[in-house]
């Protein structure tokens, strides 16, 4: 029986770390709401983020039932495409700011997911003559993920419009990131510089940043939105002059 490589084992456990940390962080937020007797439906914003969090946790929990069983079996080969989809489902809850969000825990969870993508890229890079675009795609994907805005409460005049755009950003950009992540694990030569995810990100980030500009400037999203646009443009130009190895 062929044993799994150390890198594959590490990738699997990094996925496990992501699931455990983010799930626990999201769950503690809901528990603290209940313990503090805070209203579960305090407003449109509060109602949406709490309901989305519950649904995201419930669905991801069901999807992960078989994963936890296979995690400790040496002969089990994880389905990374399925794990990527599940990671996206759980990420939906991580992109909304609930009452008791612990941002540090969320960043640690995301770090584990990014580390899994890095290790997977290392595996693919071994058999590539031109490794530049493989790593360039990964840098772009990380920047893209950071440019997805977390849904925050606001008190601006056009709050209803702002929430509508925030909801669209969560429900469109998280699946877009999941799709790109699947391409990393399913195809060694996949190009991640796709127009539709990029245009959606730029358009939604621009509207969100402009609507809330006078209340507060989300510098984190602004920086990564600009970086994502820069990487996309440069990558498209470079692809015209450099051969992309898709072996």
C-alpha positions as CSV (number, residue, x, y, z in Angstrom):
1,X,0.0,0.0,0.0
2,X,1.4,3.4,-1.1
3,X,1.9,5.8,1.7
4,X,0.9,9.4,1.4
5,X,3.7,11.9,0.9
6,X,4.7,14.2,3.8
7,X,3.5,17.2,1.9
8,X,0.1,15.7,1.2
9,X,-0.2,14.8,4.9
10,X,0.7,18.4,5.8
11,X,-1.8,19.8,3.3
12,X,-4.6,17.6,4.8
13,X,-3.8,18.7,8.4
14,X,-3.6,22.3,7.4
15,X,-7.1,22.0,6.0
16,X,-8.1,20.4,9.3
17,X,-6.5,23.3,11.2
18,X,-8.5,25.8,9.1
19,X,-11.8,24.0,9.7
20,X,-11.2,23.6,13.5
21,X,-10.0,27.1,14.2
22,X,-12.6,29.0,12.0
23,X,-15.4,26.7,13.1
24,X,-14.6,27.2,16.8
25,X,-14.2,31.0,16.3
26,X,-17.6,31.2,14.6
27,X,-19.3,28.9,17.1
28,X,-18.0,30.9,20.1
29,X,-19.5,34.0,18.7
30,X,-22.9,32.4,18.5
31,X,-22.6,30.9,22.0
32,X,-21.6,34.3,23.5
33,X,-24.6,35.9,21.9
34,X,-26.8,33.3,23.6
35,X,-25.0,33.6,26.9
36,X,-25.2,37.4,26.9
37,X,-28.9,37.1,26.0
38,X,-28.3,39.4,23.0
39,X,-31.1,39.5,20.4
40,X,-30.4,37.1,17.6
41,X,-32.3,39.3,15.2
42,X,-31.3,42.8,16.4
43,X,-31.4,44.5,13.0
44,X,-31.2,43.6,9.3
45,X,-27.4,43.4,9.5
46,X,-27.4,41.4,12.7
47,X,-30.1,39.1,11.5
48,X,-28.3,38.4,8.2
49,X,-24.8,37.7,9.6
50,X,-26.1,35.5,12.4
51,X,-28.3,33.4,10.1
52,X,-25.6,33.1,7.5
53,X,-23.2,32.0,10.2
54,X,-25.5,29.3,11.5
55,X,-26.2,28.0,8.0
56,X,-22.6,28.0,7.0
57,X,-21.6,26.1,10.2
58,X,-24.4,23.6,9.8
59,X,-23.7,22.8,6.2
60,X,-19.9,22.6,6.6
61,X,-20.3,20.4,9.6
62,X,-22.4,17.9,7.6
63,X,-19.9,18.1,4.6
64,X,-17.0,17.4,6.9
65,X,-18.4,14.3,8.6
66,X,-16.5,11.9,6.3
67,X,-13.3,14.0,6.4
68,X,-12.7,13.6,10.1
69,X,-13.1,9.8,9.7
70,X,-10.5,9.6,6.9
71,X,-8.1,12.1,8.6
72,X,-6.5,9.4,10.8
73,X,-6.5,6.7,8.1
74,X,-3.1,6.3,6.3
75,X,-4.7,4.7,3.2
76,X,-7.4,7.5,2.8
77,X,-6.7,10.0,0.0
78,X,-8.5,13.3,0.7
79,X,-10.6,14.8,-2.0
80,X,-9.1,18.3,-2.1
81,X,-11.7,19.6,-4.5
82,X,-14.4,18.6,-2.0
83,X,-12.4,20.1,0.8
84,X,-11.9,23.3,-1.1
85,X,-15.7,23.6,-1.6
86,X,-16.3,22.9,2.1
87,X,-13.7,25.5,3.0
88,X,-15.6,28.0,0.8
89,X,-18.9,27.1,2.6
90,X,-17.3,27.7,6.0
91,X,-15.6,30.9,4.7
92,X,-19.0,32.4,4.1
93,X,-19.5,32.7,7.8
94,X,-15.9,34.1,8.2
95,X,-16.7,37.0,5.9
96,X,-19.4,38.5,8.2
97,X,-18.5,40.5,11.3
98,X,-20.7,39.1,14.1
99,X,-20.9,40.6,17.6
100,X,-18.1,38.6,19.2
101,X,-15.8,38.1,16.2
102,X,-12.2,37.2,17.1
103,X,-10.2,38.5,14.2
104,X,-6.9,37.0,15.2
105,X,-8.3,33.5,15.2
106,X,-9.8,34.1,11.8
107,X,-6.4,35.2,10.4
108,X,-4.7,32.1,11.8
109,X,-7.3,29.9,10.1
110,X,-6.9,31.7,6.8
111,X,-3.1,31.4,7.2
112,X,-3.5,27.6,7.5
113,X,-5.5,27.6,4.3
114,X,-2.9,29.7,2.4
115,X,-0.1,27.4,3.7
116,X,-2.0,24.4,2.2
117,X,-2.1,26.2,-1.1
118,X,1.6,27.0,-0.9
119,X,2.5,23.4,-0.2
120,X,0.3,22.2,-3.1
121,X,2.1,24.7,-5.4
122,X,5.5,23.3,-4.2
123,X,4.4,19.9,-5.3
124,X,3.4,21.1,-8.8
125,X,6.5,23.2,-9.2
126,X,8.8,20.2,-9.1
127,X,7.8,19.1,-12.6
128,X,7.6,22.5,-14.2
129,X,10.3,24.1,-16.3
130,X,8.8,27.6,-16.0
131,X,7.8,28.0,-12.3
132,X,7.3,31.7,-12.5
133,X,3.6,31.9,-13.5
134,X,2.7,29.0,-11.1
135,X,4.0,31.1,-8.2
136,X,2.7,34.3,-9.7
137,X,-0.8,32.8,-9.8
138,X,-0.6,31.9,-6.1
139,X,0.5,35.4,-5.1
140,X,-2.5,36.8,-7.1
141,X,-4.9,34.3,-5.5
142,X,-3.7,35.3,-2.0
143,X,-4.2,39.0,-2.8
144,X,-7.6,38.2,-4.4
145,X,-8.7,36.5,-1.2
146,X,-7.6,39.4,0.9
147,X,-9.5,41.9,-1.3
148,X,-12.8,40.2,-0.4
149,X,-14.5,42.7,2.0
150,X,-15.8,41.4,5.3
151,X,-19.4,42.5,5.9
152,X,-19.5,45.2,8.5
153,X,-22.4,47.2,10.0
154,X,-22.7,50.9,8.9
155,X,-24.6,54.0,9.8
156,X,-24.3,55.8,6.5
157,X,-27.4,57.3,4.8
158,X,-27.4,54.7,2.0
159,X,-27.1,51.8,4.5
160,X,-29.7,49.6,2.6
161,X,-27.7,49.9,-0.7
162,X,-24.5,49.3,1.2
163,X,-25.7,46.1,2.7
164,X,-27.1,44.9,-0.6
165,X,-23.6,45.3,-2.2
166,X,-21.9,43.8,0.9
167,X,-24.2,40.7,0.6
168,X,-23.5,40.5,-3.1
169,X,-19.7,40.6,-2.4
170,X,-19.9,37.8,0.1
171,X,-22.2,35.6,-2.0
172,X,-20.2,36.1,-5.2
173,X,-16.6,36.6,-4.2
174,X,-16.3,33.8,-1.8
175,X,-17.5,31.2,-4.4
176,X,-15.2,32.9,-6.9
177,X,-12.2,32.4,-4.5
178,X,-13.4,28.8,-3.9
179,X,-13.5,28.2,-7.7
180,X,-9.9,29.5,-8.1
181,X,-8.8,27.4,-5.1
182,X,-10.3,24.3,-6.7
183,X,-8.2,25.1,-9.9
184,X,-5.1,25.0,-7.8
185,X,-5.8,21.5,-6.5
186,X,-7.4,20.1,-9.6
187,X,-5.2,21.3,-12.5
188,X,-1.4,21.8,-12.4
189,X,-1.5,24.4,-15.1
190,X,-4.6,26.4,-14.3
191,X,-4.5,30.1,-15.1
192,X,-6.1,32.0,-12.1
193,X,-6.1,35.4,-13.8
194,X,-9.7,35.0,-15.0
195,X,-11.7,38.0,-16.0
196,X,-15.0,37.4,-14.3
197,X,-13.7,37.0,-10.7
198,X,-11.4,39.9,-11.2
199,X,-14.1,42.3,-12.6
200,X,-16.5,41.3,-9.9
201,X,-13.9,42.0,-7.2
202,X,-12.9,45.4,-8.6
203,X,-16.5,46.5,-9.2
204,X,-17.9,45.4,-5.8
205,X,-14.8,46.7,-3.8
206,X,-15.1,50.0,-5.6
207,X,-18.8,50.5,-4.7
208,X,-18.3,49.3,-1.1
209,X,-15.3,51.6,-0.5
210,X,-16.9,54.6,-2.1
211,X,-20.2,54.2,-0.2
212,X,-18.5,54.1,3.1
213,X,-15.7,56.5,2.4
214,X,-16.9,59.3,4.5
215,X,-17.7,57.1,7.5
216,X,-14.4,55.1,7.4
217,X,-11.8,54.0,4.9
218,X,-11.2,50.2,4.9
219,X,-7.5,50.5,4.2
220,X,-7.0,46.7,4.2
221,X,-9.5,46.1,1.4
222,X,-8.3,49.2,-0.5
223,X,-4.6,48.1,-0.4
224,X,-5.4,44.5,-1.5
225,X,-7.9,45.7,-4.2
226,X,-5.2,47.9,-5.7
227,X,-2.6,45.1,-5.4
228,X,-5.0,42.6,-7.0
229,X,-5.7,44.9,-9.9
230,X,-1.9,45.6,-10.4
231,X,-1.1,41.8,-10.3
232,X,-3.8,41.0,-12.7
233,X,-2.8,43.7,-15.2
234,X,0.9,42.8,-15.0
235,X,0.2,39.1,-15.2
236,X,-1.9,39.6,-18.4
237,X,0.9,41.6,-20.0
238,X,3.6,39.2,-19.0
239,X,1.6,36.2,-20.4
240,X,1.8,37.9,-23.8
241,X,5.6,37.7,-23.8
242,X,6.3,34.7,-21.6
243,X,5.5,31.1,-22.3
244,X,3.1,29.7,-19.7
245,X,4.1,26.1,-18.8
246,X,0.9,24.0,-18.5
247,X,2.6,20.7,-18.2
